[in-house]
Amino acid sequence: MKKLWIILLSIITIFALAACGNAETEDAGSTDEGGGDEQLTIGISLPSATHGWMGALIESAEQQAMALKESEGIDYVMTNAADPNTQANDVDDLIAQEVDVIVMLPIESAALSPVGQKIKDAGIPLVIVDRELENDAATVVVKGDNEGIGVNAGKYFVEQLNGEGKIVEITGPPSSVTEQRGSGFKEAVESEPGMEIIASQSGDFSTETSLEVMQNILQANPEIDAVFTQDDGMALGVLQAIEEAGRTDIQFVTGAGGAKGVFEDIQNDGLMKATFLYSPTMVEDAVKIAADIAQGEEPAESMVVKEATQVTKENVDEYYDPESKF
């Protein structure tokens, strides 16, 4: 009888231990229901590029996202698109993946505005970089002072040309950036009756396209006093076209961005006389803000604007970085 009780107690003990083990296993696997930490993910939707301003921005975005993943454990998914339709599809995928927040640089403002609304309707916070949408879908906008770039450039033209001159404008593709820089520039130069914009064409924020566009403008206009370009990459194409055409009537060219090649031309007393800062590292601020939002923090402000500092021969050495990839 005593042996029987010992056997029964042993069986009961075995079952009790097994039940405890199962309970512990269930507890360990129930972090979602038990309030455990969930993986946070930032979706990043950008245009595609391997060089220039956009190439530097893409690199800055990924470096910042990687740093946040290492320091705070926040994951990220980055997409790059060559056109608005592809970018719209990329964003659809990010929404389907249920990312916690999206950072987007719209290829075109109008085309991507409905996409921004779709993000908002999905309940996902949206941080817009550089080019604004045409609606209020963005939670936060991080950009440079585009209107300030145009106004400051226009004032520079008025001062350098003493209020009289024939000007060429090389613009970007349809976007808030192009519209704001162009309107700011026109506001400044059109206040002077002796200033005339004789040609205004899009260089598509491309060095190659701007080279071709400027070649045609040079052939059509035998007299040009100065060229305003809305982007340093385009300015480099314009400089090449002027040099190849052997034109000596053009007094100066200005740009925007802060490209190393432009800084070097300013340092070497080339035709490039001024540019206005619009750093691609602004995307780092956007990714940091997105990380804060993903972690439940309210953004301190809905609009972050980086200053459009004028860079000329007098201060170019302060901003020139020989190691810069942009």
C-alpha positions, 0 to 999 in steps of 0.5 A: 500500500505504501508503495502505491501511494509513492507511485501516485504521488510521483505521477501527480508531481510529474503532471504538476510540473508539466502543467507549470512548464506549459504555463510558462511557455504560454506566458513567454509567447504572449507578449502581444497580449500581455503588453510586451514591446512591439517592433516599430517600423518607419517606412521611407519613400524617396525618389531614386538617384545615385548622385547629386543632391538627391543621391546625398539625401538618400544616403543621409536618410539610410544612415540616419535610419540605420543609426536609429535601428542600432540605438533604439531598435526601430526598424525601417523599410526604404523604397526608391521610385523613378516616377510618381506612379511607382512611388504611389505603388511603393506607398501602397506597399508601406501602408499594407505592411502597417508601418508606424510612420511614413517619411516621404519626399514626393517626386511631384507635389500634385501627383502625390497629394492623393497618396498623402491623403491615403496615408492619412486615411490609413491612420499613419503619421506622415513626415514630408521632406522637401516638396510639399503636398497640396493638401493637409495630409502631412503631420510634419513638413521638413524643408528648406526655405524655398521662397527665401532662396528665390527672394535672396537670389532675386535681390542678389541679381538686382544688386549685381546688375544694378537693376538692369539685365536680361536673365535666364531662369532654369527651373525644376519639375512641377513641385512646391519647391519649383513654384516657391523658388520661382515666385520668390525670384520673380517677386524680387526681380520684377520690382525693377523695371529694367530686369527682364526674364527672357527665358524660363525652362525646366532643367528637371533638377538634372545636370544633363537636362540643364546642359541641353536646355541651356544649349538651346537657350544660348542659341536662341538668345545672343545676349544674356546677362545672368542665369538663375538656376533653382538647383546646383546640379542644374547650375553645373550643366548650365556652366558647361553649356556656357563654356562649350558655347564660348559665351562671354556676355554672361556675367554670373550664374547662381544656384541652390543647394550647396554642392561641392562642385559649385563651391569649388567654382566660387572659390576659383573665381569662376562664373558661379558667383553665389548659391543658397544653402539647401542641405540634403541632410534635412532628411535626417531631421525628418527621420528623427522626427518620424522615430519620435512619432513612432514612439508616441511623442507629439511633434514639437512643430508641424513645419521645420524650415532650414535657413537659405544662407547665401554663399559667395566668395566671402564665406564659401570656405566656411561651408566647403567640405572636400570630403562631401559626396554632394 
